């Protein structure tokens, strides 16, 4: 059974399809929290853009000998090179019709995020003989990843809900949602930098883990999650707030997984369990809300 399931599981994780599903879950979470119905063009955009951009960044940063990479993800990805190129092209091309299914304000946001995403991976800048992308600028890697994820999974669904479902979301509520999600996604992203600490040092990437050290980076993750919980508490609804309970539980789980990642260096742990919290957060909110109906 393991021999049958392992290839499928590797394909799900290492092709970045799972990351696309994580983005969809975060977008659906935003819509659920603001009381909006699922918006399928938004879900499609989140899935295909995440899949396409992640694969594109891997393709443009291909090592000289990927088959000798210490990372199984890299070895798997380039062992299926033609398939991944095809998936990447299809994903990026599918963005075109989806782009015209959303509002004008959403299109402007998508163009802005797309420019950041491509500039992140491509070596567009030069200093002497050395070329580099936005990710190589000290302190910018984590901020850009978190910004793109937050704007895609929070602001894009809000803009479309306001346009298509006439749901009114105040600037205050929008800002709070963005701030909470920014803290959460940043905390999830940092352990990946800690895992890649040695490689990032060799590549000259000034990540938080490289600049502050492993111990301080882990501490910063917990501080970010604590900030998320504080915002949840300050702006929770009165009475039984199932969203507050579900989201707090997901943050507690995230904190435990990040703490455990100090010793767990298995790639499946990061790409399935740690990233999987992005999906679990949405599942928790739905499940607690359903249970409250019967209480």
The 8 nearest C-alpha neighbors of each residue, nearest first, counted from 0:
[[1, 3, 2, 4, 5, 6, 7, 8],
 [0, 2, 4, 3, 5, 6, 8, 7],
 [3, 1, 0, 5, 4, 6, 7, 8],
 [4, 2, 0, 1, 5, 6, 7, 8],
 [3, 5, 1, 7, 6, 2, 8, 0],
 [4, 6, 8, 7, 2, 1, 3, 9],
 [7, 5, 9, 8, 4, 10, 3, 2],
 [8, 6, 10, 4, 5, 9, 11, 3],
 [7, 9, 5, 11, 10, 6, 4, 12],
 [10, 8, 6, 12, 11, 7, 13, 5],
 [9, 11, 7, 8, 14, 13, 12, 6],
 [12, 10, 8, 9, 16, 17, 14, 13],
 [13, 11, 9, 17, 15, 10, 14, 8],
 [12, 14, 15, 72, 10, 9, 11, 76],
 [13, 15, 10, 16, 12, 11, 76, 83],
 [16, 14, 18, 17, 13, 12, 50, 19],
 [17, 15, 19, 18, 11, 14, 50, 12],
 [16, 18, 20, 15, 19, 12, 11, 21],
 [19, 17, 21, 15, 20, 16, 22, 49],
 [18, 20, 46, 16, 22, 49, 50, 17],
 [19, 21, 23, 17, 18, 22, 46, 24],
 [22, 20, 18, 24, 278, 19, 23, 277],
 [23, 21, 25, 19, 20, 24, 45, 26],
 [22, 24, 20, 26, 42, 21, 25, 45],
 [25, 23, 27, 21, 278, 22, 26, 281],
 [26, 24, 28, 22, 27, 23, 152, 21],
 [25, 27, 152, 23, 29, 28, 24, 156],
 [28, 26, 30, 24, 29, 25, 31, 23],
 [27, 29, 25, 31, 281, 26, 30, 24],
 [28, 30, 32, 26, 27, 31, 153, 33],
 [31, 29, 35, 27, 33, 28, 32, 34],
 [30, 32, 28, 34, 29, 33, 35, 27],
 [33, 31, 29, 34, 30, 28, 35, 242],
 [34, 32, 30, 31, 35, 29, 168, 157],
 [33, 35, 31, 32, 30, 36, 166, 29],
 [36, 34, 30, 33, 31, 160, 37, 166],
 [35, 37, 38, 30, 34, 31, 160, 164],
 [38, 36, 39, 27, 30, 35, 31, 42],
 [39, 37, 41, 40, 36, 42, 156, 160],
 [38, 40, 42, 41, 43, 37, 44, 36],
 [41, 39, 43, 42, 38, 97, 44, 100],
 [42, 40, 44, 39, 43, 38, 45, 156],
 [41, 43, 39, 45, 23, 40, 44, 46],
 [44, 42, 40, 46, 41, 45, 39, 47],
 [45, 43, 41, 47, 46, 42, 48, 40],
 [44, 46, 42, 48, 43, 23, 22, 47],
 [45, 47, 19, 43, 49, 44, 48, 23],
 [46, 48, 90, 50, 44, 49, 45, 51],
 [49, 47, 51, 45, 50, 46, 44, 52],
 [50, 48, 19, 52, 46, 47, 51, 53],
 [49, 51, 47, 19, 48, 53, 15, 52],
 [50, 52, 87, 48, 90, 54, 91, 49],
 [53, 51, 55, 49, 54, 50, 48, 56],
 [52, 54, 56, 55, 50, 51, 49, 57],
 [55, 53, 57, 51, 52, 56, 87, 58],
 [54, 56, 52, 58, 57, 53, 51, 59],
 [57, 55, 120, 53, 59, 54, 58, 52],
 [58, 56, 54, 60, 55, 59, 61, 53],
 [57, 59, 55, 61, 60, 56, 54, 84],
 [58, 60, 56, 57, 61, 55, 121, 120],
 [61, 59, 57, 58, 56, 62, 120, 121],
 [60, 62, 58, 59, 57, 63, 65, 77],
 [63, 61, 65, 64, 60, 68, 73, 66],
 [62, 64, 65, 61, 66, 67, 68, 60],
 [63, 65, 66, 62, 67, 68, 61, 74],
 [66, 64, 68, 67, 62, 74, 63, 73],
 [65, 67, 74, 64, 68, 78, 77, 73],
 [68, 66, 65, 64, 69, 74, 70, 73],
 [67, 69, 65, 70, 66, 74, 73, 64],
 [70, 68, 67, 71, 74, 73, 66, 65],
 [71, 69, 68, 72, 73, 74, 266, 67],
 [70, 72, 74, 73, 75, 69, 68, 266],
 [73, 71, 75, 70, 13, 74, 76, 266],
 [74, 72, 76, 71, 75, 70, 65, 77],
 [73, 75, 66, 71, 72, 65, 76, 77],
 [76, 74, 78, 72, 73, 77, 71, 79],
 [77, 75, 73, 79, 78, 74, 72, 80],
 [78, 76, 80, 79, 74, 75, 73, 65],
 [77, 79, 75, 76, 80, 74, 66, 65],
 [80, 78, 77, 76, 82, 81, 83, 75],
 [79, 81, 77, 83, 82, 78, 84, 76],
 [82, 80, 84, 83, 79, 85, 77, 78],
 [81, 83, 85, 84, 80, 79, 86, 87],
 [84, 82, 86, 80, 85, 81, 87, 79],
 [83, 85, 87, 81, 82, 86, 80, 88],
 [84, 86, 82, 88, 83, 87, 89, 81],
 [87, 85, 83, 89, 84, 88, 90, 82],
 [86, 88, 51, 84, 90, 85, 89, 83],
 [87, 89, 85, 91, 90, 86, 92, 84],
 [90, 88, 92, 86, 87, 91, 93, 85],
 [91, 89, 47, 87, 51, 93, 88, 92],
 [90, 92, 88, 94, 93, 51, 89, 87],
 [93, 91, 89, 94, 90, 95, 88, 96],
 [94, 92, 90, 95, 91, 89, 96, 97],
 [93, 95, 97, 92, 91, 98, 96, 44],
 [94, 96, 98, 93, 97, 92, 99, 91],
 [97, 95, 98, 99, 94, 93, 100, 92],
 [98, 96, 94, 100, 99, 95, 40, 44],
 [97, 99, 95, 96, 100, 94, 101, 106],
 [100, 98, 97, 96, 101, 95, 102, 106],
 [99, 101, 97, 98, 40, 96, 102, 41],
 [102, 100, 99, 98, 105, 106, 103, 159],
 [101, 103, 105, 104, 106, 159, 100, 162],
 [102, 104, 106, 105, 107, 101, 99, 108],
 [105, 103, 107, 106, 102, 108, 158, 101],
 [104, 106, 108, 102, 103, 107, 155, 109],
 [107, 105, 109, 103, 108, 104, 110, 102],
 [108, 106, 110, 104, 105, 109, 111, 103],
 [107, 109, 105, 111, 106, 110, 112, 104],
 [110, 108, 106, 112, 111, 107, 113, 105],
 [111, 109, 113, 107, 108, 112, 106, 114],
 [110, 112, 108, 114, 109, 113, 107, 115],
 [113, 111, 109, 115, 114, 110, 147, 116],
 [112, 114, 110, 116, 115, 111, 109, 117],
 [115, 113, 111, 117, 112, 116, 118, 110],
 [114, 116, 118, 112, 113, 117, 119, 111],
 [117, 115, 113, 119, 114, 118, 112, 120],
 [116, 118, 119, 114, 120, 115, 121, 113],
 [117, 119, 115, 121, 116, 120, 114, 133],
 [120, 118, 133, 116, 117, 134, 132, 115],
 [119, 121, 56, 117, 118, 132, 122, 116],
 [120, 122, 118, 132, 123, 119, 117, 59],
 [123, 121, 131, 132, 130, 124, 120, 118],
 [124, 122, 121, 132, 131, 118, 125, 130],
 [125, 123, 131, 130, 122, 132, 126, 133],
 [124, 126, 130, 129, 131, 127, 128, 123],
 [127, 125, 129, 128, 130, 124, 131, 123],
 [126, 128, 129, 125, 130, 124, 131, 123],
 [129, 127, 126, 130, 125, 131, 124, 122],
 [128, 130, 126, 127, 125, 131, 124, 122],
 [131, 129, 125, 122, 124, 126, 128, 123],
 [132, 130, 122, 124, 135, 125, 123, 129],
 [131, 133, 122, 121, 134, 119, 123, 135],
 [132, 134, 119, 135, 136, 118, 131, 139],
 [133, 135, 140, 119, 132, 136, 139, 120],
 [136, 134, 204, 133, 132, 131, 137, 205],
 [135, 137, 133, 134, 139, 138, 205, 140],
 [138, 136, 205, 139, 135, 206, 204, 140],
 [139, 137, 206, 140, 205, 136, 207, 141],
 [138, 140, 142, 137, 136, 141, 143, 134],
 [141, 139, 134, 143, 142, 138, 144, 206],
 [142, 140, 144, 143, 139, 145, 138, 185],
 [143, 141, 139, 145, 140, 144, 146, 138],
 [142, 144, 146, 140, 145, 141, 139, 147],
 [145, 143, 141, 147, 146, 142, 148, 140],
 [144, 146, 148, 142, 143, 185, 147, 184],
 [145, 147, 143, 149, 148, 144, 142, 150],
 [148, 146, 150, 144, 149, 145, 151, 112],
 [149, 147, 151, 145, 146, 150, 152, 144],
 [150, 148, 146, 152, 151, 147, 153, 181],
 [149, 151, 154, 147, 153, 148, 152, 146],
 [152, 150, 148, 155, 149, 153, 147, 154],
 [151, 153, 26, 149, 25, 150, 148, 155],
 [154, 152, 150, 149, 155, 156, 29, 151],
 [153, 155, 150, 157, 156, 151, 158, 152],
 [154, 156, 158, 151, 157, 153, 105, 152],
 [157, 155, 159, 158, 154, 153, 160, 26],
 [158, 156, 160, 154, 159, 155, 161, 153],
 [159, 157, 155, 161, 156, 160, 154, 162],
 [158, 160, 162, 156, 161, 157, 163, 155],
 [161, 159, 157, 164, 163, 162, 158, 166],
 [160, 162, 166, 165, 158, 159, 164, 163],
 [161, 163, 159, 160, 165, 164, 158, 102],
 [164, 162, 160, 165, 159, 161, 166, 102],
 [163, 165, 160, 166, 161, 162, 35, 159],
 [166, 164, 161, 162, 163, 167, 160, 159],
 [165, 167, 161, 164, 160, 168, 35, 162],
 [166, 168, 161, 165, 169, 160, 164, 33],
 [167, 169, 166, 172, 173, 170, 161, 33],
 [170, 168, 171, 172, 173, 167, 174, 166],
 [169, 171, 173, 172, 174, 168, 175, 167],
 [172, 170, 174, 169, 173, 175, 168, 176],
 [173, 171, 175, 169, 174, 170, 176, 168],
 [172, 174, 170, 176, 171, 175, 177, 169],
 [173, 175, 177, 171, 172, 176, 170, 178],
 [176, 174, 178, 172, 177, 173, 179, 171],
 [177, 175, 173, 179, 174, 178, 180, 172],
 [176, 178, 174, 180, 175, 179, 181, 173],
 [177, 179, 175, 181, 176, 180, 174, 182],
 [180, 178, 227, 182, 176, 181, 177, 175],
 [179, 181, 183, 177, 182, 178, 184, 149],
 [180, 182, 178, 184, 179, 183, 149, 177],
 [183, 181, 185, 179, 223, 180, 184, 227],
 [182, 184, 180, 186, 181, 185, 224, 179],
 [185, 183, 187, 186, 181, 182, 145, 180],
 [184, 186, 188, 182, 187, 183, 145, 181],
 [185, 187, 220, 183, 184, 188, 189, 223],
 [188, 186, 184, 185, 189, 183, 190, 273],
 [189, 187, 185, 186, 191, 190, 184, 192],
 [188, 190, 192, 191, 186, 187, 185, 193],
 [191, 189, 193, 192, 188, 194, 187, 257],
 [192, 190, 194, 189, 193, 188, 195, 269],
 [193, 191, 195, 189, 190, 194, 196, 208],
 [192, 194, 190, 196, 208, 191, 195, 213],
 [193, 195, 191, 192, 196, 190, 264, 197],
 [196, 194, 192, 198, 193, 197, 199, 191],
 [197, 195, 193, 199, 194, 198, 192, 209],
 [198, 196, 200, 199, 195, 201, 194, 209],
 [197, 199, 201, 195, 200, 196, 202, 203],
 [200, 198, 202, 204, 196, 201, 197, 195],
 [199, 201, 203, 197, 198, 202, 204, 196],
 [200, 202, 198, 199, 203, 197, 204, 196],
 [203, 201, 199, 200, 204, 198, 135, 197],
 [202, 204, 200, 201, 199, 205, 135, 198],
 [205, 203, 199, 135, 202, 206, 200, 137],
 [206, 204, 137, 209, 138, 210, 203, 207],
 [207, 205, 209, 208, 138, 204, 210, 140],
 [206, 208, 210, 209, 211, 216, 138, 205],
 [207, 209, 212, 193, 206, 216, 213, 211],
 [208, 210, 206, 207, 212, 205, 211, 196],
 [209, 211, 207, 208, 212, 206, 205, 138],
 [212, 210, 208, 207, 209, 215, 216, 213],
 [213, 211, 208, 209, 215, 214, 210, 216],
 [212, 214, 216, 208, 215, 193, 217, 211],
 [213, 215, 217, 216, 212, 218, 211, 208],
 [214, 216, 218, 217, 213, 212, 211, 219],
 [217, 215, 219, 213, 208, 218, 214, 212],
 [218, 216, 220, 214, 219, 215, 213, 221],
 [217, 219, 215, 221, 216, 220, 222, 214],
 [218, 220, 222, 216, 217, 221, 215, 223],
 [221, 219, 186, 217, 223, 218, 222, 224],
 [220, 222, 224, 218, 223, 219, 225, 254],
 [223, 221, 219, 225, 220, 224, 226, 218],
 [222, 224, 226, 220, 182, 221, 225, 186],
 [225, 223, 227, 221, 226, 222, 183, 220],
 [224, 226, 222, 228, 227, 223, 221, 229],
 [227, 225, 229, 223, 224, 228, 222, 230],
 [226, 228, 224, 179, 230, 225, 229, 182],
 [227, 229, 231, 225, 230, 226, 232, 247],
 [230, 228, 226, 232, 231, 227, 233, 225],
 [231, 229, 233, 227, 228, 232, 234, 226],
 [232, 230, 228, 229, 234, 233, 235, 227],
 [231, 233, 229, 235, 230, 234, 228, 243],
 [234, 232, 230, 231, 235, 229, 228, 236],
 [233, 235, 231, 232, 230, 236, 175, 229],
 [236, 234, 232, 231, 233, 243, 237, 240],
 [237, 235, 240, 238, 234, 239, 243, 232],
 [236, 238, 235, 239, 240, 234, 243, 232],
 [237, 239, 240, 236, 235, 241, 243, 242],
 [238, 240, 241, 237, 236, 243, 244, 291],
 [241, 239, 243, 242, 236, 238, 244, 237],
 [240, 242, 244, 243, 287, 288, 245, 239],
 [243, 241, 245, 240, 244, 284, 246, 288],
 [242, 244, 246, 240, 241, 245, 247, 235],
 [243, 245, 241, 247, 242, 246, 248, 240],
 [246, 244, 242, 284, 248, 283, 247, 243],
 [245, 247, 249, 243, 248, 244, 242, 250],
 [248, 246, 250, 244, 249, 245, 243, 251],
 [247, 249, 251, 245, 246, 250, 244, 252],
 [250, 248, 246, 252, 247, 251, 280, 253],
 [249, 251, 253, 247, 252, 248, 254, 246],
 [252, 250, 248, 254, 253, 249, 247, 255],
 [251, 253, 249, 255, 250, 254, 256, 248],
 [254, 252, 250, 256, 251, 255, 257, 249],
 [253, 255, 251, 257, 252, 256, 258, 250],
 [254, 256, 258, 252, 253, 257, 259, 251],
 [257, 255, 259, 253, 258, 254, 260, 252],
 [256, 258, 260, 254, 259, 255, 253, 190],
 [259, 257, 255, 256, 260, 261, 254, 217],
 [258, 260, 256, 261, 257, 262, 255, 263],
 [261, 259, 263, 257, 262, 258, 256, 264],
 [262, 260, 259, 258, 263, 257, 264, 217],
 [261, 263, 260, 259, 264, 258, 265, 257],
 [262, 264, 260, 265, 261, 259, 268, 269],
 [265, 263, 262, 266, 260, 194, 268, 261],
 [264, 266, 268, 267, 263, 269, 260, 270],
 [267, 265, 268, 269, 270, 264, 71, 72],
 [266, 268, 270, 269, 271, 265, 272, 12],
 [267, 269, 272, 266, 265, 271, 270, 273],
 [270, 268, 273, 266, 267, 271, 272, 274],
 [269, 271, 267, 274, 268, 266, 273, 272],
 [272, 270, 275, 267, 274, 268, 269, 273],
 [271, 273, 275, 268, 274, 269, 270, 276],
 [274, 272, 269, 275, 276, 271, 270, 268],
 [275, 273, 276, 270, 271, 272, 277, 269],
 [274, 276, 272, 277, 271, 278, 273, 279],
 [275, 277, 279, 278, 274, 273, 280, 272],
 [278, 276, 275, 21, 280, 279, 274, 25],
 [279, 277, 24, 276, 21, 275, 280, 281],
 [280, 278, 276, 282, 281, 277, 283, 275],
 [279, 281, 283, 278, 282, 249, 277, 276],
 [280, 282, 28, 284, 279, 283, 278, 24],
 [283, 281, 279, 285, 280, 284, 286, 278],
 [282, 284, 286, 280, 245, 281, 285, 279],
 [285, 283, 245, 281, 287, 282, 286, 242],
 [284, 286, 288, 282, 283, 287, 289, 281],
 [285, 287, 283, 289, 288, 284, 282, 290],
 [288, 286, 290, 284, 289, 285, 241, 283],
 [287, 289, 291, 285, 286, 290, 241, 284],
 [290, 288, 286, 292, 287, 291, 285, 293],
 [289, 291, 287, 292, 288, 293, 286, 294],
 [292, 290, 294, 288, 293, 289, 287, 241],
 [291, 293, 290, 289, 294, 288, 287, 286],
 [292, 294, 291, 290, 289, 288, 287, 286],
 [293, 291, 292, 290, 289, 288, 287, 239]]
